[in-house]
Amino acid sequence: MPALNISLSLGLAIFLGSIYSKPNGYWAGLPVAISFAAAREATFKVANVKVQGTVIGTVYGVMGCFVFQRFLTVRFLSLLPWFIFSSFLSKSWMYGQAGGISAAIGAVLILGRKDFGPPSEFAIERIIETFIGLSCSIMVELIFQPTRAANVAKLELSRSFHALYECATLFRAKASKAEIMESQKKLRSHLSEFKKFTEEAHAEPNFWFSPFNFSCYEKLFKSLSKMADLLQFSGYAIGFLGEQGRSKSPQCKEILSNVDKDLKSLTESICLIAKSFE
């Protein structure tokens, strides 16, 4: 399926790009090839960040061409700060890998051009060809293998339930503090990803797919976050009471014993529900 996707997307992009402009038709295939090389994410998100990245890179390239029009060596040197900026862009939450690569490639193609006419005309050609290529990629993916943010959000929800189950199991097994903290960190990471994909799915067009139930997912995120907070506070409280019980009154030990029973009952409920929902 990935091979079919790539071949159809590239073939269609270059064919339509050649119809629009025969000499520059192959540029339409470039954004398609880069988007398949990048990490696989929701179709519309990748397309969006690639268009933005290409436009940003192209604008920087055109500015560089106008400023250093006669000095080709200086033009290439002006790519160094852009590569540094693009590396930060590729690690950002908003753009990610696909956006960073697009920004870098967009600038390289403009600043590295020679005998292609005025830079502004070439930049407009590049942006139009990019839109053609990405439109073909989206169309083929939607028909053959749609990667919707809603599906990724569902998968991340399942992982969040699994992480919650693991975290609660460690409390029941009375694991070490380091193990519990690592488990809580993993749970927080999954919840953060779940929130991100839920927001993406809410902004994504539905087309012929069933509508995304954003309010339901939002409620689930709030509930899971509260459970994560509760387990974290419980861990700190148990640790504090344990220290007090060792050094002070027997009454503190009795309180700790009662809290342990309550926590055991709570974590058993969490494990049962989390595993069932997962």
C-alpha positions as CSV (number, residue, x, y, z in Angstrom):
1,M,0.0,0.0,0.0
2,P,2.8,2.6,0.8
3,A,4.5,1.7,-2.6
4,L,1.2,2.2,-4.4
5,N,0.6,5.5,-2.6
6,I,4.0,6.9,-3.4
7,S,4.0,5.8,-7.1
8,L,0.4,7.2,-7.8
9,S,1.0,10.4,-5.9
10,L,4.4,11.2,-7.6
11,G,3.1,10.2,-11.0
12,L,-0.1,12.2,-10.8
13,A,1.8,15.2,-9.3
14,I,4.4,15.3,-12.1
15,F,1.8,14.7,-14.8
16,L,-0.4,17.6,-13.6
17,G,2.6,19.8,-12.9
18,S,3.8,19.3,-16.5
19,I,0.4,20.3,-17.8
20,Y,0.7,23.5,-15.9
21,S,4.3,24.2,-16.8
22,K,6.2,21.7,-18.8
23,P,9.8,22.9,-18.0
24,N,9.1,23.1,-14.2
25,G,6.7,20.2,-13.9
26,Y,9.1,18.0,-11.9
27,W,9.0,20.5,-9.0
28,A,5.5,19.3,-8.2
29,G,6.9,15.8,-7.3
30,L,9.4,17.2,-4.7
31,P,7.0,18.0,-1.8
32,V,5.3,14.7,-2.3
33,A,8.6,12.8,-2.0
34,I,9.6,14.8,1.1
35,S,6.2,14.2,2.8
36,F,6.7,10.4,2.4
37,A,10.2,10.6,3.8
38,A,9.0,12.5,6.9
39,A,7.4,10.8,9.9
40,R,3.9,9.6,9.2
41,E,1.2,11.8,10.7
42,A,-2.3,13.0,10.0
43,T,-2.6,13.7,6.2
44,F,-4.0,17.3,6.5
45,K,-1.5,18.3,9.2
46,V,1.5,17.2,7.1
47,A,0.1,19.0,4.0
48,N,-0.6,22.2,6.0
49,V,2.9,22.4,7.6
50,K,4.6,21.5,4.3
51,V,2.8,24.3,2.4
52,Q,3.7,26.8,5.2
53,G,7.3,25.6,5.3
54,T,7.7,25.8,1.6
55,V,6.2,29.3,1.4
56,I,8.4,30.6,4.4
57,G,11.6,29.0,2.8
58,T,10.7,30.5,-0.7
59,V,10.2,34.0,0.8
60,Y,13.6,33.8,2.5
61,G,15.1,32.6,-0.7
62,V,13.6,35.4,-2.8
63,M,14.8,38.0,-0.2
64,G,18.3,36.5,-0.3
65,C,18.4,36.6,-4.1
66,F,17.4,40.2,-4.2
67,V,19.9,41.2,-1.5
68,F,22.9,39.2,-3.0
69,Q,21.8,39.2,-6.6
70,R,25.3,39.4,-8.1
71,F,27.3,37.4,-5.5
72,L,26.5,33.6,-5.8
73,T,29.0,32.7,-3.1
74,V,27.4,35.0,-0.6
75,R,24.0,33.7,-1.5
76,F,25.1,30.2,-0.5
77,L,26.6,31.5,2.7
78,S,23.2,33.1,3.6
79,L,21.8,29.5,3.8
80,L,23.8,28.8,7.0
81,P,21.6,30.8,9.3
82,W,18.5,29.4,7.5
83,F,19.7,25.8,8.2
84,I,20.0,26.7,11.9
85,F,16.6,28.2,11.9
86,S,15.1,25.2,10.0
87,S,16.6,22.8,12.5
88,F,14.8,24.6,15.3
89,L,11.6,24.7,13.2
90,S,11.7,20.9,12.6
91,K,11.8,20.3,16.4
92,S,8.9,22.8,17.1
93,W,5.4,21.6,18.1
94,M,3.7,23.5,15.4
95,Y,5.8,22.5,12.3
96,G,7.7,19.4,13.1
97,Q,9.9,17.4,10.8
98,A,8.0,18.0,7.6
99,G,7.7,21.8,8.0
100,G,11.4,22.1,8.8
101,I,12.5,20.1,5.8
102,S,10.2,22.1,3.5
103,A,11.5,25.4,4.8
104,A,15.1,24.3,4.2
105,I,14.4,22.9,0.7
106,G,12.4,26.0,-0.3
107,A,15.3,28.3,0.5
108,V,17.9,26.0,-1.1
109,L,15.9,25.8,-4.4
110,I,15.5,29.6,-4.7
111,L,19.1,30.6,-3.6
112,G,20.7,27.8,-5.6
113,R,18.9,28.6,-8.8
114,K,20.7,29.8,-11.9
115,D,19.4,31.0,-15.3
116,F,15.7,30.5,-14.3
117,G,14.6,34.0,-14.8
118,P,13.6,36.6,-12.1
119,P,13.6,35.1,-8.6
120,S,10.0,36.4,-7.9
121,E,8.6,34.6,-10.9
122,F,10.5,31.4,-10.1
123,A,9.2,31.6,-6.5
124,I,5.6,31.8,-7.7
125,E,6.1,28.8,-10.0
126,R,7.5,26.8,-7.1
127,I,4.6,27.6,-4.8
128,I,2.0,26.7,-7.4
129,E,3.8,23.5,-8.2
130,T,4.0,22.7,-4.5
131,F,0.2,23.2,-4.2
132,I,-0.4,20.9,-7.2
133,G,1.9,18.1,-5.7
134,L,0.4,18.3,-2.2
135,S,-3.2,18.2,-3.6
136,C,-2.3,15.0,-5.5
137,S,-0.8,13.5,-2.4
138,I,-3.8,14.3,-0.2
139,M,-6.3,13.0,-2.8
140,V,-4.5,9.7,-3.2
141,E,-4.1,9.2,0.5
142,L,-7.7,10.0,1.2
143,I,-8.8,7.4,-1.4
144,F,-6.4,4.6,-0.6
145,Q,-5.0,5.0,2.9
146,P,-6.4,7.9,4.9
147,T,-4.5,8.8,8.0
148,R,-6.9,11.0,9.9
149,A,-6.1,12.8,13.1
150,A,-9.3,11.3,14.6
151,N,-7.8,7.8,14.1
152,V,-4.4,8.8,15.6
153,A,-6.3,10.4,18.6
154,K,-8.2,7.0,19.1
155,L,-4.9,5.1,19.1
156,E,-3.4,7.6,21.6
157,L,-6.4,7.3,23.8
158,S,-5.8,3.6,24.0
159,R,-2.2,4.1,24.9
160,S,-3.2,6.6,27.6
161,F,-5.4,4.0,29.2
162,H,-2.6,1.5,29.0
163,A,-0.2,3.9,30.6
164,L,-2.7,4.7,33.4
165,Y,-3.1,0.9,34.0
166,E,0.6,0.5,34.3
167,C,0.9,3.4,36.7
168,A,-1.8,2.1,38.9
169,T,-0.3,-1.4,38.9
170,L,3.0,-0.1,40.2
171,F,1.2,1.5,43.1
172,R,-0.5,-1.8,43.9
173,A,2.8,-3.7,43.7
174,K,4.5,-1.0,45.9
175,A,7.3,-0.4,43.3
176,S,10.3,1.9,43.9
177,K,9.9,5.7,43.8
178,A,12.0,5.9,40.6
179,E,9.8,3.3,38.8
180,I,6.6,5.1,39.8
181,M,8.0,8.5,38.7
182,E,9.0,7.1,35.3
183,S,5.6,5.6,34.9
184,Q,3.9,8.9,35.7
185,K,6.2,10.7,33.2
186,K,5.2,8.2,30.5
187,L,1.5,8.8,31.4
188,R,1.9,12.6,31.2
189,S,3.6,12.2,27.8
190,H,0.8,10.1,26.4
191,L,-1.8,12.6,27.7
192,S,0.0,15.5,26.1
193,E,0.0,13.7,22.7
194,F,-3.6,12.7,23.2
195,K,-4.6,16.4,23.7
196,K,-2.5,17.5,20.7
197,F,-4.2,14.9,18.3
198,T,-7.6,15.7,19.7
199,E,-7.3,19.4,18.9
200,E,-5.9,18.4,15.4
201,A,-8.9,16.1,14.8
202,H,-11.3,18.8,15.9
203,A,-9.9,21.2,13.2
204,E,-9.7,18.5,10.5
205,P,-12.4,18.5,7.8
206,N,-14.8,15.4,8.0
207,F,-15.6,15.0,4.3
208,W,-17.4,11.6,4.0
209,F,-16.1,10.3,7.4
210,S,-18.2,10.2,10.5
211,P,-17.9,13.4,12.6
212,F,-15.3,13.6,15.3
213,N,-16.8,13.7,18.8
214,F,-14.6,16.4,20.3
215,S,-16.6,17.0,23.5
216,C,-16.4,13.3,24.4
217,Y,-12.7,13.2,23.9
218,E,-12.2,16.5,25.8
219,K,-14.1,15.0,28.8
220,L,-12.0,11.9,28.7
221,F,-8.8,14.0,28.6
222,K,-9.9,15.9,31.7
223,S,-10.8,12.7,33.6
224,L,-7.6,11.0,32.7
225,S,-5.6,14.1,33.7
226,K,-7.4,14.1,37.1
227,M,-6.6,10.5,37.6
228,A,-2.9,11.2,36.8
229,D,-2.9,14.1,39.3
230,L,-4.5,11.9,42.0
231,L,-1.9,9.2,41.6
232,Q,0.9,11.7,41.7
233,F,-0.4,13.4,44.8
234,S,-1.0,10.0,46.4
235,G,2.6,9.0,45.7
236,Y,3.9,12.1,47.4
237,A,1.5,11.7,50.4
238,I,2.4,8.1,51.0
239,G,6.1,8.9,50.9
240,F,5.7,11.8,53.3
241,L,3.5,9.8,55.8
242,G,6.0,6.9,55.5
243,E,8.8,9.1,56.6
244,Q,6.7,10.6,59.5
245,G,5.6,7.1,60.6
246,R,9.2,5.8,60.8
247,S,10.4,8.7,63.0
248,K,7.3,9.7,65.1
249,S,4.1,8.5,66.5
250,P,2.4,5.1,66.1
251,Q,-0.8,7.0,65.2
252,C,0.9,8.0,61.9
253,K,1.5,4.4,61.1
254,E,-2.2,3.6,61.6
255,I,-3.2,6.5,59.3
256,L,-0.7,5.2,56.7
257,S,-2.1,1.7,57.0
258,N,-5.7,3.0,56.3
259,V,-4.4,5.2,53.4
260,D,-2.7,2.1,52.0
261,K,-6.0,0.2,52.0
262,D,-7.9,3.0,50.4
263,L,-5.2,3.5,47.7
264,K,-5.2,-0.3,47.0
265,S,-8.9,-0.2,46.5
266,L,-8.6,2.9,44.3
267,T,-5.8,1.4,42.1
268,E,-7.7,-1.9,41.7
269,S,-10.7,0.1,40.4
270,I,-8.5,2.2,38.1
271,C,-6.7,-1.0,36.7
272,L,-10.1,-2.7,36.1
273,I,-11.7,0.3,34.3
274,A,-8.5,1.3,32.3
275,K,-8.0,-2.3,31.0
276,S,-11.7,-2.6,30.1
277,F,-11.7,0.8,28.2
278,E,-8.4,0.1,26.5
